């Protein structure tokens, strides 16, 4: 599969952190957000120091190194200091370039989460044959890596973007893209992020896209053991992990691993193009795993015996003819705790959803095999269309069920309007259907329409020339008279109807561009509430 290295930004509400690049006048916001005290010394590059490393060398715990826009060709090391290294204008204009002379950024002196790298581009790093991490190398340390662009780095042992050896970093809100394997052959792992050894890392709300590496194109976890590692709220797309684990590869026994509410799409690998599990994971909850490309288990490939892992509320679909969504190469073992499959949608079009030694779960414990009816997969829109069989068919009691969906809307909602709130499968929660409008005021001359719900205040205005506005206002009811009003930054909406005499008026004033529409309705009982029919 050809690898596109062009970075693609994704926008999310709520769950996915947006890159908000503040000017230096708002630096205090960054310092408080990262735990830096107000009395911290701010060391500016290049105003006070010509290089970032010089500023780090001069810093003490609690300081902040603030970097002006530019490209800085250097390889930096935090030296164990609890400091923040950040930019004053954002990562797109503030670049640390490692020039392929080693990892661009190192944490190898026991740094903790108070050591923060944020709002910078980290590029053209490289790692030695026995070292993890081309862009960022983390060894027995647990820093915070947030809101960076990590791109065009290379590695041999693994972790071309970020490599972690026995550490528990917080990796949050980054764009990790276009990182590649280079300089060696043989079974390696992870173009985006590779974590090796005990780790309680948190991989949260990142975009991990278009990375390529053997055995784990996007993320690889190796021998993390009983550590409670979390992968949540990420977009993992377009990664190549041939032969295994295009999106995520899990190697070894990982009973406390949680993979929750990630979009894992368009990745490629022969086995487990979405997720490859070498032994056992902990909980795989509310993920959307779709349109990945491979020959076996395009959604999920389980390489060992079937036990322990809990699968709840996932959508796993397969676009490849002759391949299954879920593949098991090992059997179930009666004396081990069995895997749990509950309320998932495993869909493979014209092919069986389970293959290998898997016993099909379709029809058991709420598991289905049906087209989930995504809104527009070609445009990377994996919301569910009205009528989707994955709406309101999940498990409200699933472990580690997120409080909000990937857009930031509350779970659990009544998405199909049947009066019972049940969580949806996949990463997005469908909002309840809009209530019907029970009041309609239609202009006697122009046919313009103002209608609203007299209980909720939801409204819609149509001027029958292509302009439609909607929103929610407030209601005042006195006898047969209902007064409606909505004041917003872009409009003022007023309406009044007397249901006893069937008369109503409405005024819609727009501020930019400036326009005012008025409606006079002398007999609301005769309204068609349709422009063409008026």
C-alpha positions as CSV (number, residue, x, y, z in Angstrom):
1,X,0.0,0.0,0.0
2,X,1.4,3.4,-1.0
3,X,2.0,5.6,2.0
4,X,0.8,9.2,1.8
5,X,3.1,11.4,3.9
6,X,1.0,14.5,3.6
7,X,-0.2,15.4,7.1
8,X,-4.0,15.6,7.4
9,X,-5.5,17.5,10.3
10,X,-8.7,16.2,11.8
11,X,-11.1,18.4,13.8
12,X,-13.1,17.2,16.8
13,X,-15.4,18.5,19.4
14,X,-14.9,17.8,23.0
15,X,-13.0,14.5,23.1
16,X,-10.3,15.4,20.6
17,X,-8.1,18.2,21.8
18,X,-7.8,21.1,19.4
19,X,-4.5,22.9,18.9
20,X,-5.0,26.3,20.3
21,X,-1.9,28.2,19.7
22,X,-1.7,31.2,22.0
23,X,0.4,34.3,21.7
24,X,3.1,35.0,24.2
25,X,0.7,37.4,26.0
26,X,-1.3,34.4,27.0
27,X,1.7,32.3,28.2
28,X,0.5,32.4,31.7
29,X,-2.5,30.3,30.6
30,X,-0.1,27.6,29.4
31,X,2.0,27.8,32.5
32,X,-1.0,27.2,34.8
33,X,-2.3,24.5,32.6
34,X,0.9,22.6,32.8
35,X,1.4,23.1,36.5
36,X,4.1,25.8,36.4
37,X,3.9,28.3,39.2
38,X,3.5,32.0,38.5
39,X,7.0,32.8,39.8
40,X,8.7,30.5,37.3
41,X,11.5,32.0,35.3
42,X,10.7,32.2,31.6
43,X,13.7,31.6,29.5
44,X,13.2,32.8,25.9
45,X,14.8,31.4,22.8
46,X,16.5,33.1,20.9
47,X,16.1,36.3,22.9
48,X,17.9,35.1,26.0
49,X,19.6,32.0,24.7
50,X,20.6,31.1,21.2
51,X,19.5,27.5,21.4
52,X,16.8,25.5,23.2
53,X,19.4,23.3,24.8
54,X,21.3,26.3,26.3
55,X,18.0,27.4,27.8
56,X,17.3,23.9,29.3
57,X,20.9,23.8,30.7
58,X,20.3,27.1,32.5
59,X,16.8,26.1,33.8
60,X,15.8,24.8,37.2
61,X,12.7,22.9,38.2
62,X,9.6,25.0,37.6
63,X,11.1,27.1,34.8
64,X,9.6,27.5,31.3
65,X,11.6,27.6,28.0
66,X,9.6,29.6,25.5
67,X,10.7,29.3,21.9
68,X,10.0,32.0,19.2
69,X,9.0,31.0,15.7
70,X,11.7,29.5,13.6
71,X,13.5,26.2,12.8
72,X,16.1,25.1,15.4
73,X,18.4,22.4,14.1
74,X,19.4,20.7,17.3
75,X,18.9,17.6,19.5
76,X,17.6,18.4,23.0
77,X,17.7,16.6,26.3
78,X,15.5,17.6,29.3
79,X,18.3,16.4,31.7
80,X,15.8,15.2,34.3
81,X,14.4,18.7,34.9
82,X,10.7,19.4,35.7
83,X,10.4,22.2,33.2
84,X,8.1,23.2,30.3
85,X,9.5,23.6,26.8
86,X,6.9,25.2,24.6
87,X,6.4,27.7,21.8
88,X,5.0,31.2,21.8
89,X,3.2,30.9,18.5
90,X,2.4,27.2,17.9
91,X,3.9,24.1,16.3
92,X,3.3,25.0,12.7
93,X,5.9,27.8,12.9
94,X,8.1,26.5,15.7
95,X,10.2,23.5,14.6
96,X,12.9,21.4,16.3
97,X,14.9,19.6,13.5
98,X,17.0,16.7,14.6
99,X,18.9,16.6,11.3
100,X,18.9,12.7,11.6
101,X,21.7,13.0,14.2
102,X,19.8,11.0,16.8
103,X,16.5,11.5,18.5
104,X,15.3,15.1,18.3
105,X,14.1,15.1,21.9
106,X,15.3,12.9,24.8
107,X,13.9,12.1,28.2
108,X,16.3,9.6,29.8
109,X,16.9,10.9,33.3
110,X,13.8,9.9,35.2
111,X,11.6,12.8,34.2
112,X,8.1,12.9,35.5
113,X,4.8,14.4,34.2
114,X,6.0,17.9,35.3
115,X,8.5,17.7,32.4
116,X,6.4,19.0,29.5
117,X,7.0,19.3,25.8
118,X,4.2,21.2,24.1
119,X,3.2,23.1,21.0
120,X,6.3,22.3,18.9
121,X,7.0,20.5,15.7
122,X,9.5,17.6,16.2
123,X,11.0,16.4,13.0
124,X,13.8,14.6,11.3
125,X,15.0,12.7,14.3
126,X,16.5,9.3,14.1
127,X,17.4,6.5,16.5
128,X,20.2,4.0,16.8
129,X,19.7,0.3,16.0
130,X,19.3,-0.5,19.8
131,X,17.3,2.6,20.8
132,X,13.5,3.4,20.7
133,X,12.3,6.7,19.5
134,X,13.4,8.7,16.5
135,X,11.4,11.9,17.1
136,X,11.1,11.6,20.9
137,X,13.0,9.0,22.9
138,X,11.7,8.2,26.4
139,X,13.7,5.9,28.7
140,X,12.6,5.1,32.2
141,X,10.8,8.4,32.3
142,X,7.2,9.7,32.3
143,X,7.0,13.1,30.8
144,X,4.0,14.9,29.3
145,X,3.9,15.3,25.5
146,X,1.0,17.5,24.4
147,X,-0.2,19.5,21.4
148,X,2.9,18.8,19.2
149,X,3.3,17.9,15.5
150,X,5.7,14.9,15.4
151,X,6.5,14.1,11.8
152,X,9.1,12.8,9.3
153,X,11.2,11.0,11.9
154,X,12.8,7.6,11.4
155,X,13.9,4.7,13.6
156,X,15.2,1.2,13.4
157,X,14.2,-0.5,16.6
158,X,10.8,1.1,16.8
159,X,8.9,4.2,17.7
160,X,9.8,6.4,14.8
161,X,7.6,9.1,16.2
162,X,7.8,8.3,19.9
163,X,9.6,5.4,21.6
164,X,9.1,4.6,25.2
165,X,11.2,2.0,27.2
166,X,9.7,1.4,30.7
167,X,7.9,4.7,31.2
168,X,4.4,6.1,31.7
169,X,4.2,9.3,29.7
170,X,1.0,11.3,29.0
171,X,0.8,11.6,25.2
172,X,-2.1,13.8,24.4
173,X,-3.5,16.0,21.6
174,X,-0.5,15.5,19.2
175,X,-0.5,15.0,15.4
176,X,1.9,12.1,14.9
177,X,2.2,11.5,11.1
178,X,4.6,10.4,8.4
179,X,7.1,8.6,10.6
180,X,8.9,5.6,9.0
181,X,11.1,2.6,9.6
182,X,14.6,3.2,8.2
183,X,18.1,1.7,8.5
184,X,17.5,-1.9,9.4
185,X,15.7,-5.1,8.5
186,X,13.8,-7.7,10.6
187,X,10.8,-7.7,12.9
188,X,10.6,-4.3,14.5
189,X,7.6,-2.2,15.5
190,X,5.7,1.1,15.5
191,X,5.9,4.0,13.2
192,X,3.8,6.3,15.4
193,X,4.3,5.2,19.0
194,X,6.2,2.2,20.4
195,X,6.0,1.3,24.2
196,X,8.2,-1.5,25.5
197,X,8.1,-2.8,29.0
198,X,6.0,-1.9,32.1
199,X,4.0,1.2,31.3
200,X,1.0,3.0,32.6
201,X,1.1,5.4,29.6
202,X,-1.9,7.4,28.6
203,X,-2.3,7.9,24.8
204,X,-5.2,10.3,24.5
205,X,-6.9,12.3,21.8
206,X,-4.0,12.2,19.2
207,X,-4.2,11.9,15.5
208,X,-1.9,9.1,14.4
209,X,-1.8,9.0,10.7
210,X,0.2,7.8,7.7
211,X,3.0,6.2,9.6
212,X,4.7,3.0,8.4
213,X,6.6,0.3,10.3
214,X,6.7,-3.4,10.5
215,X,4.4,-4.9,13.2
216,X,2.6,-1.8,14.3
217,X,2.1,1.1,11.9
218,X,0.3,3.4,14.3
219,X,0.9,2.0,17.8
220,X,2.8,-1.0,19.1
221,X,2.8,-2.2,22.7
222,X,5.3,-4.8,23.7
223,X,5.5,-6.7,27.0
224,X,3.6,-4.1,29.0
225,X,2.5,-6.8,31.5
226,X,0.0,-5.8,34.2
227,X,0.3,-2.1,33.7
228,X,-2.9,-0.2,33.3
229,X,-2.2,1.5,29.9
230,X,-4.9,3.5,28.2
231,X,-5.5,4.3,24.5
232,X,-8.5,6.6,24.3
233,X,-10.1,9.0,21.9
234,X,-7.5,8.8,19.1
235,X,-7.9,9.0,15.4
236,X,-5.7,6.2,14.0
237,X,-5.8,6.2,10.2
238,X,-3.8,5.4,7.1
239,X,-0.9,3.6,8.9
240,X,0.9,0.6,7.3
241,X,2.1,-2.1,9.7
242,X,2.9,-5.0,7.4
243,X,2.7,-7.8,8.2
244,X,0.8,-7.2,11.5
245,X,-1.1,-4.5,13.3
246,X,-1.7,-1.6,10.9
247,X,-3.5,0.5,13.5
248,X,-2.5,-1.1,16.8
249,X,-0.3,-4.1,17.6
250,X,-0.3,-5.6,21.1
251,X,2.5,-8.1,21.8
252,X,2.3,-10.2,24.9
253,X,-0.1,-10.6,27.8
254,X,-1.7,-7.2,28.7
255,X,-4.8,-7.8,30.9
256,X,-5.1,-4.2,32.1
257,X,-4.9,-2.5,28.7
258,X,-7.9,-0.4,27.8
259,X,-8.6,0.6,24.2
260,X,-11.7,2.8,24.3
261,X,-13.4,5.1,21.8
262,X,-10.9,5.3,19.0
263,X,-11.5,5.7,15.3
264,X,-9.3,3.1,13.6
265,X,-9.7,3.3,9.9
266,X,-7.9,2.8,6.5
267,X,-4.9,1.1,8.1
268,X,-3.2,-1.8,6.3
269,X,-1.5,-5.1,7.4
270,X,-1.8,-8.7,6.3
271,X,-3.0,-9.7,9.8
272,X,-5.0,-7.4,12.0
273,X,-5.1,-4.3,9.9
274,X,-7.1,-2.5,12.6
275,X,-5.9,-4.2,15.8
276,X,-3.5,-7.2,16.2
277,X,-3.5,-8.9,19.6
278,X,-0.7,-11.2,20.2
279,X,-2.0,-12.7,23.5
280,X,-4.7,-10.9,25.4
281,X,-5.8,-7.4,26.1
282,X,-8.0,-6.1,28.8
283,X,-11.0,-4.1,27.5
284,X,-11.9,-3.0,24.0
285,X,-14.8,-0.6,24.3
286,X,-16.8,1.6,21.9
287,X,-14.3,1.7,19.1
288,X,-15.1,2.2,15.4
289,X,-12.8,-0.1,13.4
290,X,-13.6,0.2,9.7
291,X,-12.3,0.1,6.2
292,X,-8.9,-1.4,7.1
293,X,-7.1,-3.5,4.5
294,X,-5.6,-6.9,5.0
295,X,-6.1,-10.6,4.3
296,X,-7.0,-12.0,7.8
297,X,-8.9,-10.2,10.5
298,X,-9.1,-6.8,8.8
299,X,-10.7,-5.4,12.0
300,X,-9.2,-7.5,14.8
301,X,-6.7,-10.4,14.6
302,X,-6.3,-12.5,17.7
303,X,-3.0,-14.5,17.4
304,X,-3.4,-16.8,20.5
305,X,-6.0,-18.6,22.4
306,X,-9.4,-16.9,23.0
307,X,-9.6,-15.7,26.6
308,X,-9.9,-12.8,29.0
309,X,-10.4,-9.8,26.6
310,X,-13.7,-7.9,26.9
311,X,-15.2,-6.6,23.7
312,X,-18.2,-4.2,24.2
313,X,-20.1,-1.8,22.0
314,X,-17.6,-1.9,19.1
315,X,-18.3,-1.5,15.4
316,X,-15.9,-3.7,13.4
317,X,-16.4,-3.7,9.6
318,X,-14.5,-5.3,6.7
319,X,-14.3,-3.9,3.2
320,X,-12.3,-6.7,1.7
321,X,-14.0,-9.5,-0.2
322,X,-13.1,-12.9,1.2
323,X,-11.8,-11.7,4.5
324,X,-13.4,-11.6,8.0
325,X,-13.8,-8.7,10.4
326,X,-12.5,-10.8,13.3
327,X,-10.0,-13.7,13.0
328,X,-8.7,-16.1,15.7
329,X,-5.7,-18.3,15.2
330,X,-6.1,-20.0,18.6
331,X,-9.0,-21.9,20.2
332,X,-11.0,-21.2,23.3
333,X,-9.6,-23.0,26.4
334,X,-12.3,-24.2,28.9
335,X,-10.3,-23.7,32.1
336,X,-9.3,-20.1,31.3
337,X,-11.5,-17.1,31.8
338,X,-13.3,-16.7,28.5
339,X,-13.3,-13.6,26.3
340,X,-16.5,-11.6,26.5
341,X,-18.3,-10.3,23.4
342,X,-21.3,-8.2,24.1
343,X,-23.3,-5.8,22.0
344,X,-20.9,-5.4,19.1
345,X,-21.5,-5.1,15.3
346,X,-19.1,-7.4,13.3
347,X,-19.9,-6.8,9.6
348,X,-18.1,-8.3,6.6
349,X,-20.5,-7.7,3.8
350,X,-20.8,-10.9,1.8
351,X,-18.3,-12.8,3.9
352,X,-18.5,-14.4,7.4
353,X,-17.7,-11.9,10.2
354,X,-15.7,-14.4,12.2
355,X,-13.0,-16.7,10.8
356,X,-10.2,-19.0,11.9
357,X,-10.8,-20.9,15.2
358,X,-13.3,-18.2,16.3
359,X,-16.8,-19.3,17.2
360,X,-19.2,-16.8,15.7
361,X,-20.6,-14.4,18.2
362,X,-23.4,-13.1,15.9
363,X,-26.8,-13.6,17.6
364,X,-25.3,-14.1,21.0
365,X,-25.2,-11.5,23.8
366,X,-26.5,-8.7,21.6
367,X,-23.8,-9.1,18.9
368,X,-25.0,-8.4,15.4
369,X,-23.7,-8.5,11.8
370,X,-25.3,-5.6,9.9
371,X,-24.2,-2.6,7.8
372,X,-23.8,0.2,10.5
373,X,-24.8,2.8,7.9
374,X,-22.0,5.3,8.4
375,X,-22.8,8.9,7.2
376,X,-20.0,9.2,4.7
377,X,-16.9,6.9,5.1
378,X,-15.3,8.3,1.9
379,X,-15.1,11.7,3.7
380,X,-13.9,10.1,7.0
381,X,-17.3,10.6,8.6
382,X,-18.2,7.6,10.7
383,X,-21.2,9.0,12.5
384,X,-24.3,6.8,12.2
385,X,-27.2,7.6,9.8
386,X,-30.7,7.5,11.0
387,X,-31.9,3.9,11.0
388,X,-28.5,2.4,11.8
389,X,-28.7,-0.9,13.6
390,X,-25.9,0.3,15.9
391,X,-28.0,3.2,17.4
392,X,-29.3,2.4,20.9
393,X,-28.1,-1.2,20.8
394,X,-25.0,-1.1,23.0
395,X,-24.4,-2.1,26.6
396,X,-25.0,0.6,29.2
397,X,-23.1,-1.4,31.8
398,X,-19.9,-1.8,29.7
399,X,-16.7,-1.4,31.7
400,X,-14.9,2.0,31.3
401,X,-17.8,3.4,29.3
402,X,-16.9,7.0,28.4
403,X,-19.2,9.7,29.8
404,X,-19.1,11.5,26.5
405,X,-18.6,10.5,22.9
406,X,-15.8,11.6,20.6
407,X,-17.7,14.8,19.7
408,X,-18.1,15.6,23.4
409,X,-21.8,14.8,23.6
410,X,-23.1,13.0,26.6
411,X,-23.5,9.2,26.6
412,X,-26.2,7.7,27.1
413,X,-29.0,9.1,24.8
414,X,-32.2,8.0,23.3
415,X,-30.9,8.1,19.7
416,X,-33.9,6.4,18.1
417,X,-36.6,8.3,19.9
418,X,-38.3,5.3,21.5
419,X,-38.3,6.7,25.0
420,X,-35.5,4.4,26.2
421,X,-31.9,5.8,26.4
422,X,-29.3,3.1,25.4
423,X,-25.7,3.8,24.4
424,X,-24.8,3.5,20.7
425,X,-22.1,1.2,19.4
426,X,-18.9,2.9,18.1
427,X,-17.4,6.2,19.0
428,X,-20.3,8.5,18.3
429,X,-23.6,8.9,20.1
430,X,-26.6,9.7,18.1
431,X,-28.7,12.6,19.5
432,X,-32.4,12.2,20.1
433,X,-34.6,13.1,17.0
434,X,-35.6,16.7,16.9
435,X,-39.0,17.3,18.4
436,X,-41.9,18.1,15.9
437,X,-43.0,21.7,15.5
438,X,-46.6,22.2,16.7
439,X,-46.9,25.9,16.1
440,X,-46.7,27.4,12.6
441,X,-46.9,31.1,11.6
442,X,-46.9,31.7,7.8
443,X,-46.9,35.2,6.2
444,X,-50.1,35.9,4.2
445,X,-48.1,37.5,1.3
446,X,-44.7,36.0,1.0
447,X,-45.3,32.5,2.4
448,X,-42.3,32.8,4.8
449,X,-42.6,30.3,7.6
450,X,-41.8,30.5,11.3
451,X,-42.5,27.3,13.3
452,X,-41.6,26.2,16.8
453,X,-42.1,23.6,19.4
454,X,-44.3,25.1,22.2
455,X,-42.7,22.8,24.8
456,X,-38.9,22.8,24.0
457,X,-38.6,26.2,22.2
458,X,-36.8,24.6,19.2
459,X,-37.6,26.7,16.1
460,X,-37.1,27.0,12.3
461,X,-37.5,30.0,10.0
462,X,-37.7,29.7,6.3
463,X,-38.1,32.7,4.0
464,X,-38.9,30.5,0.9
465,X,-36.0,32.0,-1.0
466,X,-33.4,29.5,0.2
467,X,-32.7,31.0,3.7
468,X,-33.3,28.7,6.7
469,X,-32.4,29.4,10.3
470,X,-32.9,27.2,13.3
471,X,-32.2,27.4,17.0
472,X,-33.8,27.3,20.5
473,X,-35.5,30.1,22.2
474,X,-37.5,30.8,25.3
475,X,-41.3,30.7,25.7
476,X,-43.8,32.7,27.8
477,X,-47.3,31.4,28.0
478,X,-50.2,33.5,29.3
479,X,-53.6,31.9,28.6
480,X,-54.0,31.4,24.9
481,X,-51.0,33.7,24.1
482,X,-47.6,32.3,23.5
483,X,-44.6,34.7,23.2
484,X,-41.4,33.4,21.8
485,X,-37.9,35.1,21.9
486,X,-34.3,34.3,21.1
487,X,-31.5,36.7,21.4
488,X,-28.1,35.7,20.0
489,X,-24.9,37.3,18.8
490,X,-26.0,37.1,15.2
491,X,-29.8,37.5,15.4
492,X,-32.9,38.5,17.4
493,X,-36.1,36.5,16.9
494,X,-39.5,37.5,18.3
495,X,-42.8,35.8,17.7
496,X,-46.3,35.9,19.2
497,X,-49.4,33.8,18.6
498,X,-52.9,33.9,20.1
499,X,-54.3,30.4,19.6
500,X,-57.8,31.6,20.6
501,X,-58.1,33.8,17.5
502,X,-55.6,32.0,15.3
503,X,-53.4,35.1,14.7
504,X,-49.6,35.4,14.8
505,X,-46.7,37.6,14.0
506,X,-42.9,37.1,13.9
507,X,-39.8,39.2,13.4
508,X,-36.4,37.8,12.5
509,X,-33.5,40.3,12.6
510,X,-30.1,39.3,11.4
511,X,-27.0,41.4,12.3
512,X,-24.4,40.2,9.8
513,X,-25.3,40.6,7.0
514,X,-28.0,43.0,8.1
515,X,-31.6,41.9,7.2
516,X,-35.0,41.8,8.8
517,X,-37.9,39.5,7.9
518,X,-41.4,40.0,9.2
519,X,-44.4,37.6,9.2
520,X,-48.0,38.6,9.6
521,X,-50.5,35.7,9.7
522,X,-54.2,36.6,10.1
523,X,-55.4,33.0,10.1
524,X,-53.0,30.3,11.3
525,X,-55.6,27.6,10.8
526,X,-55.3,27.9,7.0
527,X,-51.5,27.5,6.9
528,X,-49.9,24.9,4.7
529,X,-46.4,25.4,6.3
530,X,-44.8,24.6,3.0
531,X,-43.3,27.2,0.7
532,X,-44.3,25.6,-2.6
533,X,-47.8,24.9,-1.6
534,X,-48.6,28.3,-0.2
